[in-house]
């Protein structure tokens, strides 16, 4: 009776579109739509009936459709990308990552399934994991340095904080290690990986130090500056010229400037490492 008394203001397809295109049948009924209205919208081609009781507008996020069809939630790198976090391109893959109940089948066409119990509770019909649960899945799925980059991206986006992450009751040792290591200084995921790879050498490395009215990505010692260029950093020729001018000014101020790009940091680390260690061996990181 309660459903019949409520009169929804929008047609079902418009209501779905306003909700990112997807909703469970029970949610539609709670909003005042009748079974008859649902059948009419489906028959008219305005709404698609998915498996497990889900309804979709004609246009909806394909990843969320996959999650709904699997009876789960988008998680891990798929959710991280959807939420705007930095994820290394080579770690994304072509399959959607979906968290499903432990009782679900251990396979899914075109899916990477996650069965672990997440630390944060989730609403019954949620189609995407909350941020804490996304990071938990990332920890289980990615190598440590890539996971750290995603975690620090979450901090950088304002979705969480270093303090909050360290208070979570993480179940795995790797997640506890990530929480202890995560920081808020890196300006990009690539910078996070660069700094983490330098950590074993015991060098004094400071991030985002302001020199000549601009922040530099990393200052090793007192005089060795390292700048990290992202994947699309130099698509703009004007930006490239700005960087060249800035590097020249820093050199004239007595600094040595090394600049590396996405490909070099991720896939040619031996070159990056050898160049930096050679500079340190020459004392270029020391004050005059």
TINU-545851 format. One record per residue (C-alpha): residue number from 1; chain; z, x, y. Coordinates in Angstrom, 1 decimal, m for minus. Each point is the difference from the previous one (the first is absolute). Layout:
# TINU-545851
zator = NUM, zakol = A, w = Z, u = X, v = Y .
...
//
This chain:
# TINU-545851
zator = 1, zakol = A, w = 0.0, u = 0.0, v = 0.0 .
zator = 2, zakol = A, w = 0.8, u = 2.8, v = 2.4 .
zator = 3, zakol = A, w = m3.5, u = 1.4, v = m0.3 .
zator = 4, zakol = A, w = m1.6, u = m3.4, v = 0.8 .
zator = 5, zakol = A, w = 2.0, u = m0.4, v = 3.2 .
zator = 6, zakol = A, w = m1.0, u = 3.2, v = 1.6 .
zator = 7, zakol = A, w = m3.4, u = 0.1, v = 1.8 .
zator = 8, zakol = A, w = m1.5, u = 3.5, v = 0.4 .
zator = 9, zakol = A, w = m1.7, u = 0.6, v = 3.3 .
zator = 10, zakol = A, w = m2.8, u = 2.2, v = m1.4 .
zator = 11, zakol = A, w = m2.5, u = m0.6, v = m2.8 .
zator = 12, zakol = A, w = 0.9, u = 2.1, v = m3.0 .
zator = 13, zakol = A, w = m2.7, u = 2.6, v = 0.4 .
zator = 14, zakol = A, w = 1.1, u = 0.7, v = 3.6 .
zator = 15, zakol = A, w = 3.6, u = 0.2, v = m1.0 .
zator = 16, zakol = A, w = m0.9, u = 2.5, v = m2.7 .
zator = 17, zakol = A, w = m2.0, u = 2.1, v = 2.5 .
zator = 18, zakol = A, w = 3.0, u = 0.1, v = 2.3 .
zator = 19, zakol = A, w = 2.1, u = 1.4, v = m2.9 .
zator = 20, zakol = A, w = m2.4, u = 3.0, v = m0.8 .
zator = 21, zakol = A, w = m2.1, u = m2.3, v = m2.1 .
zator = 22, zakol = A, w = 2.3, u = m0.5, v = m3.0 .
zator = 23, zakol = A, w = 2.9, u = m2.2, v = m1.0 .
zator = 24, zakol = A, w = 1.5, u = m1.3, v = m3.2 .
zator = 25, zakol = A, w = m0.5, u = m3.7, v = m0.9 .
zator = 26, zakol = A, w = 3.8, u = m0.6, v = 0.3 .
zator = 27, zakol = A, w = m0.1, u = 1.3, v = 3.6 .
zator = 28, zakol = A, w = m2.8, u = m2.3, v = 0.8 .
zator = 29, zakol = A, w = 1.9, u = m3.0, v = m1.4 .
zator = 30, zakol = A, w = 3.1, u = 1.1, v = 1.9 .
zator = 31, zakol = A, w = m2.1, u = 0.1, v = 3.2 .
zator = 32, zakol = A, w = m1.0, u = m3.7, v = m0.5 .
zator = 33, zakol = A, w = m3.4, u = 0.3, v = m1.8 .
zator = 34, zakol = A, w = m0.5, u = m2.4, v = m2.9 .
zator = 35, zakol = A, w = m1.6, u = 0.7, v = m3.3 .
zator = 36, zakol = A, w = m2.8, u = m2.3, v = 1.1 .
zator = 37, zakol = A, w = m0.6, u = 2.1, v = 3.2 .
zator = 38, zakol = A, w = 0.0, u = 3.2, v = m2.1 .
zator = 39, zakol = A, w = m2.6, u = m1.4, v = m2.4 .
zator = 40, zakol = A, w = m2.2, u = m1.3, v = 2.8 .
zator = 41, zakol = A, w = 0.0, u = 3.4, v = 1.7 .
zator = 42, zakol = A, w = m0.8, u = 1.8, v = m3.2 .
zator = 43, zakol = A, w = m2.8, u = m2.5, v = m0.8 .
zator = 44, zakol = A, w = m1.4, u = 0.5, v = 3.4 .
zator = 45, zakol = A, w = m0.1, u = 3.8, v = m0.4 .
zator = 46, zakol = A, w = 2.4, u = 0.7, v = 2.8 .
zator = 47, zakol = A, w = 2.8, u = 1.2, v = m2.2 .
zator = 48, zakol = A, w = m0.2, u = 2.0, v = m3.2 .
zator = 49, zakol = A, w = 2.5, u = m0.6, v = m2.8 .
zator = 50, zakol = A, w = 1.1, u = 3.3, v = m1.5 .
zator = 51, zakol = A, w = 2.0, u = 0.6, v = m3.2 .
zator = 52, zakol = A, w = 3.8, u = m0.4, v = m0.2 .
zator = 53, zakol = A, w = 0.0, u = m2.9, v = 2.6 .
zator = 54, zakol = A, w = m1.3, u = 2.0, v = 3.0 .
zator = 55, zakol = A, w = m2.4, u = m1.5, v = 2.6 .
zator = 56, zakol = A, w = m2.3, u = 2.0, v = 2.2 .
zator = 57, zakol = A, w = m2.1, u = m0.6, v = 3.0 .
zator = 58, zakol = A, w = m3.7, u = 0.9, v = m0.5 .
zator = 59, zakol = A, w = 0.7, u = 3.2, v = 1.9 .
zator = 60, zakol = A, w = 3.2, u = 1.9, v = m0.9 .
zator = 61, zakol = A, w = 1.1, u = 3.6, v = m0.7 .
zator = 62, zakol = A, w = m1.6, u = 1.0, v = m3.3 .
zator = 63, zakol = A, w = 3.0, u = 2.3, v = m0.8 .
zator = 64, zakol = A, w = 2.5, u = m2.9, v = 0.5 .
zator = 65, zakol = A, w = m2.2, u = m2.2, v = m2.2 .
zator = 66, zakol = A, w = 0.2, u = 2.6, v = m2.8 .
zator = 67, zakol = A, w = 3.8, u = 0.1, v = 0.4 .
zator = 68, zakol = A, w = 0.2, u = m3.8, v = m0.1 .
zator = 69, zakol = A, w = m2.2, u = m0.2, v = m3.0 .
zator = 70, zakol = A, w = 2.2, u = 2.5, v = m1.8 .
zator = 71, zakol = A, w = 3.1, u = m1.9, v = 0.8 .
zator = 72, zakol = A, w = 1.4, u = 2.9, v = 2.0 .
zator = 73, zakol = A, w = 0.1, u = 1.7, v = 3.4 .
zator = 74, zakol = A, w = m2.1, u = 2.7, v = 1.7 .
zator = 75, zakol = A, w = 2.0, u = 3.3, v = m0.1 .
zator = 76, zakol = A, w = m0.3, u = 3.8, v = 0.1 .
zator = 77, zakol = A, w = m3.0, u = 1.5, v = 1.7 .
zator = 78, zakol = A, w = m1.8, u = m3.3, v = 0.2 .
zator = 79, zakol = A, w = 2.8, u = m1.6, v = 1.9 .
zator = 80, zakol = A, w = 0.6, u = 3.2, v = 2.1 .
zator = 81, zakol = A, w = m3.6, u = m0.1, v = 1.2 .
zator = 82, zakol = A, w = 0.2, u = m3.8, v = 0.7 .
zator = 83, zakol = A, w = 3.2, u = 0.7, v = 2.0 .
zator = 84, zakol = A, w = m1.7, u = 2.6, v = 2.1 .
zator = 85, zakol = A, w = 1.7, u = 3.1, v = m1.5 .
zator = 86, zakol = A, w = m1.8, u = 3.4, v = m0.4 .
zator = 87, zakol = A, w = m1.1, u = 0.6, v = m3.6 .
zator = 88, zakol = A, w = m2.1, u = 3.0, v = m1.1 .
zator = 89, zakol = A, w = m3.5, u = m1.2, v = m0.7 .
zator = 90, zakol = A, w = m0.1, u = 1.7, v = m3.4 .
zator = 91, zakol = A, w = 3.1, u = m1.8, v = m1.1 .
zator = 92, zakol = A, w = m1.1, u = m3.5, v = 0.8 .
zator = 93, zakol = A, w = m2.3, u = m0.5, v = m3.0 .
zator = 94, zakol = A, w = m2.2, u = m3.1, v = m0.6 .
zator = 95, zakol = A, w = 2.5, u = m2.2, v = m1.8 .
zator = 96, zakol = A, w = 2.6, u = m2.2, v = 1.6 .
zator = 97, zakol = A, w = 3.6, u = 0.7, v = m0.6 .
zator = 98, zakol = A, w = 2.0, u = m3.1, v = m0.9 .
zator = 99, zakol = A, w = 3.7, u = m0.4, v = m0.9 .
zator = 100, zakol = A, w = 0.5, u = m2.5, v = m2.8 .
zator = 101, zakol = A, w = 3.0, u = m1.3, v = m2.0 .
zator = 102, zakol = A, w = 1.2, u = 2.1, v = m2.9 .
zator = 103, zakol = A, w = m1.1, u = m2.7, v = m2.4 .
zator = 104, zakol = A, w = m3.6, u = 0.1, v = 1.2 .
zator = 105, zakol = A, w = m2.8, u = 1.5, v = m2.1 .
zator = 106, zakol = A, w = m0.4, u = 3.7, v = 0.1 .
zator = 107, zakol = A, w = m3.5, u = 0.0, v = 1.2 .
zator = 108, zakol = A, w = m2.1, u = m1.5, v = 2.8 .
zator = 109, zakol = A, w = m3.7, u = 0.2, v = 0.6 .
zator = 110, zakol = A, w = m0.6, u = 2.1, v = 3.2 .
zator = 111, zakol = A, w = 3.7, u = 0.3, v = 0.6 .
zator = 112, zakol = A, w = 2.8, u = 2.6, v = m0.1 .
zator = 113, zakol = A, w = 3.0, u = m1.9, v = m1.1 .
zator = 114, zakol = A, w = 3.6, u = 0.8, v = 1.0 .
zator = 115, zakol = A, w = 2.9, u = m1.4, v = m2.0 .
zator = 116, zakol = A, w = 3.0, u = 1.9, v = 1.5 .
zator = 117, zakol = A, w = 2.8, u = m2.1, v = 1.5 .
zator = 118, zakol = A, w = m0.1, u = 0.6, v = 3.8 .
zator = 119, zakol = A, w = 3.1, u = 0.6, v = 2.1 .
zator = 120, zakol = A, w = m0.6, u = m2.8, v = 2.5 .
zator = 121, zakol = A, w = m0.1, u = m3.7, v = m0.9 .
zator = 122, zakol = A, w = m3.3, u = m1.9, v = 0.6 .
zator = 123, zakol = A, w = m0.8, u = m3.6, v = 0.9 .
zator = 124, zakol = A, w = m1.3, u = m2.0, v = m2.9 .
zator = 125, zakol = A, w = m3.6, u = m0.4, v = 1.2 .
zator = 126, zakol = A, w = m0.4, u = 3.3, v = 1.9 .
zator = 127, zakol = A, w = m3.3, u = 1.6, v = m0.6 .
zator = 128, zakol = A, w = 0.9, u = 3.4, v = 1.3 .
zator = 129, zakol = A, w = 3.0, u = 2.2, v = m0.6 .
zator = 130, zakol = A, w = 2.5, u = 0.6, v = 2.8 .
zator = 131, zakol = A, w = m0.2, u = 3.5, v = 1.4 .
zator = 132, zakol = A, w = 2.9, u = 1.4, v = m2.0 .
zator = 133, zakol = A, w = m1.6, u = m1.2, v = m3.2 .
zator = 134, zakol = A, w = m3.4, u = 1.4, v = 1.0 .
zator = 135, zakol = A, w = 1.6, u = 3.4, v = 0.5 .
zator = 136, zakol = A, w = 1.8, u = m0.2, v = m3.3 .
zator = 137, zakol = A, w = m3.4, u = m0.6, v = m1.7 .
zator = 138, zakol = A, w = m1.6, u = 2.8, v = 1.9 .
zator = 139, zakol = A, w = 2.7, u = 2.4, v = m1.2 .
zator = 140, zakol = A, w = m0.8, u = m0.9, v = m3.6 .
zator = 141, zakol = A, w = m3.7, u = 0.2, v = 0.4 .
zator = 142, zakol = A, w = m0.8, u = 3.0, v = 2.3 .
zator = 143, zakol = A, w = 0.7, u = 3.7, v = 0.0 .
zator = 144, zakol = A, w = 3.1, u = 0.9, v = 2.0 .
zator = 145, zakol = A, w = m1.8, u = 1.3, v = 3.1 .
zator = 146, zakol = A, w = m2.4, u = m3.0, v = 0.2 .
zator = 147, zakol = A, w = 2.9, u = m2.4, v = m0.5 .
zator = 148, zakol = A, w = 1.9, u = 1.9, v = 2.8 .
zator = 149, zakol = A, w = m2.9, u = m0.5, v = 2.3 .
zator = 150, zakol = A, w = m0.1, u = m3.7, v = m0.6 .
zator = 151, zakol = A, w = 3.8, u = m0.3, v = 0.4 .
zator = 152, zakol = A, w = m0.1, u = 1.9, v = 3.3 .
zator = 153, zakol = A, w = m2.9, u = m2.2, v = 1.1 .
zator = 154, zakol = A, w = 2.3, u = m3.0, v = m0.6 .
zator = 155, zakol = A, w = 2.6, u = 1.6, v = 2.3 .
zator = 156, zakol = A, w = m2.7, u = 0.8, v = 2.6 .
zator = 157, zakol = A, w = m1.3, u = m3.6, v = 0.0 .
zator = 158, zakol = A, w = 3.5, u = m1.3, v = 0.8 .
zator = 159, zakol = A, w = 0.1, u = m2.0, v = m3.3 .
zator = 160, zakol = A, w = 3.1, u = 1.9, v = m1.0 .
zator = 161, zakol = A, w = 2.1, u = 3.0, v = 1.0 .
zator = 162, zakol = A, w = 1.3, u = 3.2, v = m1.5 .
zator = 163, zakol = A, w = 3.6, u = m1.3, v = 0.1 .
zator = 164, zakol = A, w = m1.0, u = m3.3, v = m1.7 .
zator = 165, zakol = A, w = m1.9, u = 1.8, v = m2.8 .
zator = 166, zakol = A, w = 3.0, u = 2.3, v = m0.7 .
zator = 167, zakol = A, w = 2.2, u = m3.0, v = m0.5 .
zator = 168, zakol = A, w = m2.1, u = m1.7, v = m2.6 .
zator = 169, zakol = A, w = 1.3, u = 0.1, v = m3.6 .
zator = 170, zakol = A, w = m3.0, u = 1.7, v = m1.4 .
zator = 171, zakol = A, w = m0.1, u = 0.0, v = m3.8 .
zator = 172, zakol = A, w = m2.2, u = 3.0, v = m0.7 .
zator = 173, zakol = A, w = 0.9, u = 3.6, v = 0.8 .
zator = 174, zakol = A, w = m3.4, u = 0.6, v = 1.6 .
zator = 175, zakol = A, w = 0.6, u = m2.9, v = 2.5 .
zator = 176, zakol = A, w = 3.4, u = 1.4, v = 0.8 .
zator = 177, zakol = A, w = m1.7, u = 3.4, v = 0.6 .
zator = 178, zakol = A, w = m2.5, u = m1.7, v = 2.3 .
zator = 179, zakol = A, w = 2.7, u = m1.7, v = 1.9 .
zator = 180, zakol = A, w = 1.8, u = 3.3, v = 0.6 .
zator = 181, zakol = A, w = m3.3, u = 1.7, v = 1.1 .
zator = 182, zakol = A, w = m1.6, u = m2.7, v = 2.1 .
zator = 183, zakol = A, w = m0.1, u = 0.7, v = 3.8 .
zator = 184, zakol = A, w = m1.3, u = m1.6, v = 3.2 .
zator = 185, zakol = A, w = m1.7, u = 3.0, v = 1.7 .
zator = 186, zakol = A, w = m3.4, u = 0.1, v = m1.7 .
zator = 187, zakol = A, w = m2.8, u = m1.6, v = 2.1 .
zator = 188, zakol = A, w = m2.2, u = m0.7, v = m3.0 .
zator = 189, zakol = A, w = 0.1, u = m0.1, v = m3.8 .
zator = 190, zakol = A, w = m2.1, u = 3.2, v = 0.0 .
zator = 191, zakol = A, w = 2.6, u = 1.7, v = 2.1 .
zator = 192, zakol = A, w = 2.7, u = m1.1, v = m2.4 .
zator = 193, zakol = A, w = m1.8, u = 1.6, v = m3.0 .
zator = 194, zakol = A, w = m0.7, u = 3.2, v = 2.0 .
zator = 195, zakol = A, w = 3.7, u = 0.4, v = 1.0 .
zator = 196, zakol = A, w = 1.2, u = m0.7, v = m3.6 .
zator = 197, zakol = A, w = m2.4, u = 2.6, v = m1.4 .
zator = 198, zakol = A, w = 1.4, u = 2.6, v = 2.4 .
zator = 199, zakol = A, w = 3.6, u = m0.8, v = m0.9 .
zator = 200, zakol = A, w = 0.4, u = 2.4, v = m2.9 .
zator = 201, zakol = A, w = m0.8, u = 3.0, v = 2.2 .
zator = 202, zakol = A, w = 3.2, u = m0.2, v = 2.0 .
zator = 203, zakol = A, w = m1.9, u = 0.2, v = 3.3 .
zator = 204, zakol = A, w = 1.5, u = m1.4, v = 3.2 .
zator = 205, zakol = A, w = m2.4, u = m2.9, v = 0.7 .
zator = 206, zakol = A, w = 0.5, u = m2.5, v = 2.8 .
zator = 207, zakol = A, w = m2.0, u = m3.1, v = 0.4 .
zator = 208, zakol = A, w = m1.4, u = m1.8, v = 3.1 .
zator = 209, zakol = A, w = 1.3, u = 2.7, v = 2.4 .
zator = 210, zakol = A, w = m1.3, u = m0.5, v = 3.6 .
zator = 211, zakol = A, w = m1.9, u = 3.0, v = 1.3 .
zator = 212, zakol = A, w = m2.2, u = 0.0, v = 3.1 .
zator = 213, zakol = A, w = 0.7, u = m3.8, v = 0.5 .
zator = 214, zakol = A, w = m1.2, u = m0.9, v = m3.5 .
zator = 215, zakol = A, w = 1.6, u = m0.3, v = m3.4 .
zator = 216, zakol = A, w = m1.2, u = 2.4, v = m2.7 .
zator = 217, zakol = A, w = 0.1, u = m1.0, v = m3.7 .
zator = 218, zakol = A, w = 1.9, u = 3.1, v = m1.2 .
zator = 219, zakol = A, w = 1.5, u = 3.0, v = 1.6 .
zator = 220, zakol = A, w = 0.8, u = 2.8, v = m2.4 .
zator = 221, zakol = A, w = 2.6, u = 2.4, v = 1.4 .
zator = 222, zakol = A, w = m0.5, u = 0.4, v = 3.7 .
zator = 223, zakol = A, w = m3.7, u = 0.6, v = 0.4 .
zator = 224, zakol = A, w = m2.1, u = m1.3, v = m2.9 .
zator = 225, zakol = A, w = m1.4, u = m3.5, v = 0.6 .
zator = 226, zakol = A, w = m1.7, u = m2.0, v = m2.8 .
zator = 227, zakol = A, w = m2.0, u = m3.2, v = 0.9 .
zator = 228, zakol = A, w = m1.0, u = m2.5, v = m2.7 .
zator = 229, zakol = A, w = m3.1, u = m2.1, v = 0.4 .
zator = 230, zakol = A, w = m0.2, u = m3.3, v = m1.8 .
zator = 231, zakol = A, w = m3.0, u = m1.2, v = m2.1 .
zator = 232, zakol = A, w = m1.8, u = m1.6, v = 3.0 .
zator = 233, zakol = A, w = 1.6, u = 2.1, v = 2.7 .
zator = 234, zakol = A, w = m3.1, u = 1.6, v = 1.3 .
zator = 235, zakol = A, w = m2.4, u = m2.9, v = m0.3 .
zator = 236, zakol = A, w = 0.3, u = m0.1, v = 3.8 .
zator = 237, zakol = A, w = m1.7, u = 3.0, v = 1.7 .
zator = 238, zakol = A, w = 2.1, u = m0.5, v = 3.1 .
zator = 239, zakol = A, w = 3.2, u = 0.3, v = m2.0 .
zator = 240, zakol = A, w = m1.3, u = 3.2, v = m1.6 .
zator = 241, zakol = A, w = m0.7, u = 1.5, v = 3.5 .
zator = 242, zakol = A, w = 3.5, u = m1.0, v = 1.1 .
zator = 243, zakol = A, w = 1.5, u = 1.8, v = m3.0 .
zator = 244, zakol = A, w = m2.0, u = 3.1, v = 0.7 .
zator = 245, zakol = A, w = 1.1, u = 0.1, v = 3.6 .
zator = 246, zakol = A, w = 3.7, u = m0.5, v = m1.1 .
zator = 247, zakol = A, w = m0.3, u = 2.8, v = m2.6 .
zator = 248, zakol = A, w = m1.4, u = 2.4, v = 2.6 .
zator = 249, zakol = A, w = 2.9, u = m0.8, v = 2.4 .
zator = 250, zakol = A, w = 2.5, u = 0.7, v = m2.7 .
zator = 251, zakol = A, w = m1.6, u = 3.3, v = m0.9 .
zator = 252, zakol = A, w = 0.1, u = 1.1, v = 3.6 .
zator = 253, zakol = A, w = 3.7, u = m0.9, v = 0.0 .
zator = 254, zakol = A, w = 0.5, u = 2.5, v = m2.8 .
zator = 255, zakol = A, w = m0.1, u = m2.3, v = m3.1 .
zator = 256, zakol = A, w = m2.1, u = 0.4, v = m3.1 .
zator = 257, zakol = A, w = m1.6, u = m3.3, v = m0.9 .
zator = 258, zakol = A, w = m1.2, u = m0.9, v = m3.5 .
zator = 259, zakol = A, w = m1.7, u = m3.3, v = m0.6 .
zator = 260, zakol = A, w = m0.6, u = m1.6, v = m3.4 .
zator = 261, zakol = A, w = m1.7, u = m3.3, v = m1.0 .
zator = 262, zakol = A, w = 0.6, u = m2.7, v = m2.6 .
zator = 263, zakol = A, w = m2.2, u = 1.6, v = m2.7 .
zator = 264, zakol = A, w = 1.6, u = 3.4, v = 0.4 .
zator = 265, zakol = A, w = 3.6, u = m1.2, v = m0.1 .
zator = 266, zakol = A, w = m0.5, u = m2.2, v = m3.0 .
zator = 267, zakol = A, w = m2.6, u = 1.8, v = m2.0 .
zator = 268, zakol = A, w = m0.2, u = 3.6, v = 1.1 .
zator = 269, zakol = A, w = 3.7, u = 0.8, v = 0.4 .
zator = 270, zakol = A, w = m0.5, u = 3.5, v = m1.3 .
zator = 271, zakol = A, w = m2.0, u = 0.8, v = 3.1 .
zator = 272, zakol = A, w = 2.5, u = m1.7, v = 2.4 .
zator = 273, zakol = A, w = 2.9, u = 1.8, v = m1.7 .
zator = 274, zakol = A, w = m1.7, u = 3.4, v = 0.0 .
zator = 275, zakol = A, w = m0.9, u = m0.3, v = 3.7 .
zator = 276, zakol = A, w = 3.5, u = m0.9, v = 1.1 .
zator = 277, zakol = A, w = 1.7, u = 2.6, v = m2.1 .
zator = 278, zakol = A, w = m2.4, u = 2.7, v = 1.3 .
zator = 279, zakol = A, w = 0.9, u = m1.1, v = 3.6 .
zator = 280, zakol = A, w = 3.7, u = 0.2, v = m0.8 .
zator = 281, zakol = A, w = m0.5, u = 3.5, v = m1.7 .
zator = 282, zakol = A, w = m1.5, u = 1.1, v = 3.3 .
zator = 283, zakol = A, w = 3.0, u = m1.3, v = 2.0 .
zator = 284, zakol = A, w = m2.1, u = m2.5, v = 1.9 .
zator = 285, zakol = A, w = 2.9, u = m2.5, v = m0.3 .
zator = 286, zakol = A, w = 2.4, u = 2.3, v = 1.8 .
zator = 287, zakol = A, w = 0.7, u = 0.1, v = 3.7 .
zator = 288, zakol = A, w = m1.4, u = 3.0, v = 1.8 .
//
